């Protein structure tokens, strides 16, 4: 290109005024070398100016040193956590898990509390039977007197209740029994504002509360219907006249087969518990031989201290 003559000729060196404070150069030296050397000391990083014309800010040096100490502590902590994780994994492989022979491990442990209103002369014996059959469930029973039943003689219900057992419970159910002047047993829970009347409903509620003892099984519809029928008969017994109790007892006895328990089952079920407790509460005199044999077996199993 065609060169042009400069319009303004600048001198080779421009004199700087000396009436202002001169700041140190922060971008490098005159030759364009903007590198800065750094040396790590016990106090942290120390910046070194190779030209000797650059002053280092002391506060910046302190902040960088603190930052390096924090990063070093984080790296040490990370190493410790990784080493701890390896140690735990090795210990899980080498050390076997403890074995509890009397504890049953369940996926969904239940903790619940219920209130039962009952007349002192007609206590809920089904609670005592459930204490002995559901060994992985701890029933903590406590009794109180209502003002409507202060003069009724004390029963032996608590004397037959179990205390500590040899099994480690997975479920916990707190049962508060209030002796009250009521015609039939009433169940009160936090989920409902109104009581369930009848001992059969208490047994149904508790069996549905615990999944492993839920008697309603789609694969055994006939057994489920038979258990429901027996528990319905027991609920009607308190509404029947004394002269009709023999007919209801005969219907219950018709469910006894070759096996010793109702619905021809090899072990007692909620139907046996409800029927036994109902007949015991009514103080019914059993006349049928097979029903009497079954009742005596219930007394032995449901009230035994082990």
Secondary structure as GFF3:
##gff-version 3
##sequence-region A 1 306
A	DSSP	beta_strand	37	41	.	.	.	ID=ss1
A	DSSP	beta_strand	44	48	.	.	.	ID=ss2
A	DSSP	alpha_helix	58	94	.	.	.	ID=ss3
A	DSSP	beta_strand	111	118	.	.	.	ID=ss4
A	DSSP	alpha_helix	125	133	.	.	.	ID=ss5
A	DSSP	beta_strand	137	145	.	.	.	ID=ss6
A	DSSP	three_ten_helix	147	149	.	.	.	ID=ss7
A	DSSP	alpha_helix	157	160	.	.	.	ID=ss8
A	DSSP	beta_strand	171	179	.	.	.	ID=ss9
A	DSSP	beta_strand	186	188	.	.	.	ID=ss10
A	DSSP	beta_strand	196	197	.	.	.	ID=ss11
A	DSSP	alpha_helix	199	209	.	.	.	ID=ss12
A	DSSP	three_ten_helix	211	213	.	.	.	ID=ss13
A	DSSP	three_ten_helix	218	220	.	.	.	ID=ss14
A	DSSP	alpha_helix	221	237	.	.	.	ID=ss15
A	DSSP	three_ten_helix	242	244	.	.	.	ID=ss16
A	DSSP	alpha_helix	245	253	.	.	.	ID=ss17
A	DSSP	alpha_helix	270	282	.	.	.	ID=ss18
A	DSSP	alpha_helix	289	302	.	.	.	ID=ss19
###
